[in-house]
Amino acid sequence: MSWDKQFRKYVWDDEKTPYFTSVVNLNRRQASNEIYIYTLFIGTLFCVIALLANTGALPHGRSFGVALYSFTMVCATVVLGFTKSYIAAWYCGLAPVATLAYFFVLGFRPDSTTVDHVVILVFAALWLRYSWRIISIGKRFEDMPDPEPEEPDDR
């Protein structure tokens, strides 16, 4: 068993996980795979947030506004996942900004420390940077080349 092959097969694959490939060098299959993973993450996150906001389990209690925004985000991820729409990519790409606005308007939990604040802010900054990549993919998706056909494996 080769650990290198297993790592590449399950963690790093240029076709399935092209995160360090420039957007201009992506083909449609790579872009679709990247959008799929992004929408799966964002859709799941905001689905959970919508449920928590409706039940009042969020730190600030029940919030119709948070639940509604989370529901619209789930809808936008479905639209982005199926259509690769540029507008849906923009809407999903603004999620980290909305998350930061939530924390700045309603504040952090009273028992959170400075380290918690820094971790959340760094995560949101990295998320915002990656969201910009998703927006770029949505903008260029229609012009991306189709993937090259795979050669049969003659073993």
RALIN-V291194 format. One record per residue. PSI is psi as a letter, one per 30 degrees, with the letter a starting at -180 (NA if undefined). OMEGA is omega as a letter, one per 40 degrees, with the letter a starting at -180 (999 if undefined). NEAR is the number of other C-alpha atoms within 8 Angstrom. Layout:
# RALIN-V291194
psi = <PSI & PSI>
omega = <OMEGA & OMEGA>
near = <NEAR & NEAR>
This chain:
# RALIN-V291194
psi = <k & j & e & e & e & e & e & e & e & f & e & j & k & f & e & f & i & h & f & g & k & k & e & f & g & k & l & e & e & e & e & e & e & e & e & e & e & e & e & e & e & e & e & e & e & f & e & e & e & e & e & e & e & e & f & g & f & l & f & g & a & k & j & e & e & e & e & e & e & e & e & e & e & e & e & e & e & e & e & e & e & e & f & h & k & e & e & e & e & e & e & e & f & f & e & e & e & e & e & e & e & e & e & e & e & f & l & l & k & f & g & l & l & e & e & e & e & e & e & e & e & e & e & e & e & e & e & e & e & e & e & e & e & e & e & e & e & e & e & f & e & f & f & k & l & l & l & k & k & k & k & k & j & i & NA>
omega = <i & a & i & i & i & i & a & a & a & a & a & i & a & i & a & a & a & a & a & i & i & a & a & a & a & i & a & a & i & i & i & i & a & i & i & a & i & a & i & i & a & i & i & a & a & i & i & i & i & i & i & i & i & a & a & a & i & a & a & i & a & a & i & a & i & i & a & i & i & i & i & i & i & i & i & i & i & i & i & a & a & a & a & a & i & a & i & i & i & a & i & a & i & i & i & i & i & i & i & i & i & a & a & i & a & i & i & i & a & a & a & a & i & i & i & i & a & i & i & a & i & i & a & i & i & i & i & i & i & i & i & i & i & i & i & i & i & i & a & a & a & a & a & i & i & a & i & i & a & i & i & a & a & i & 999>
near = <3 & 5 & 6 & 6 & 7 & 9 & 9 & 9 & 8 & 7 & 7 & 10 & 10 & 8 & 8 & 9 & 11 & 12 & 5 & 4 & 8 & 6 & 8 & 6 & 6 & 12 & 10 & 11 & 9 & 13 & 11 & 10 & 11 & 12 & 12 & 9 & 8 & 8 & 12 & 9 & 8 & 11 & 12 & 9 & 8 & 12 & 11 & 8 & 11 & 14 & 9 & 12 & 15 & 11 & 7 & 10 & 9 & 8 & 5 & 7 & 8 & 11 & 10 & 8 & 6 & 10 & 14 & 9 & 9 & 12 & 11 & 8 & 13 & 13 & 8 & 12 & 14 & 10 & 11 & 14 & 11 & 6 & 6 & 13 & 10 & 10 & 6 & 12 & 14 & 9 & 10 & 12 & 12 & 10 & 10 & 11 & 9 & 8 & 9 & 10 & 8 & 9 & 9 & 8 & 6 & 7 & 7 & 8 & 6 & 4 & 4 & 8 & 6 & 6 & 6 & 8 & 10 & 8 & 8 & 8 & 9 & 8 & 8 & 12 & 9 & 8 & 9 & 13 & 8 & 8 & 11 & 9 & 9 & 11 & 12 & 9 & 10 & 11 & 9 & 9 & 10 & 5 & 5 & 10 & 7 & 7 & 7 & 4 & 4 & 4 & 4 & 4 & 4 & 3 & 2>
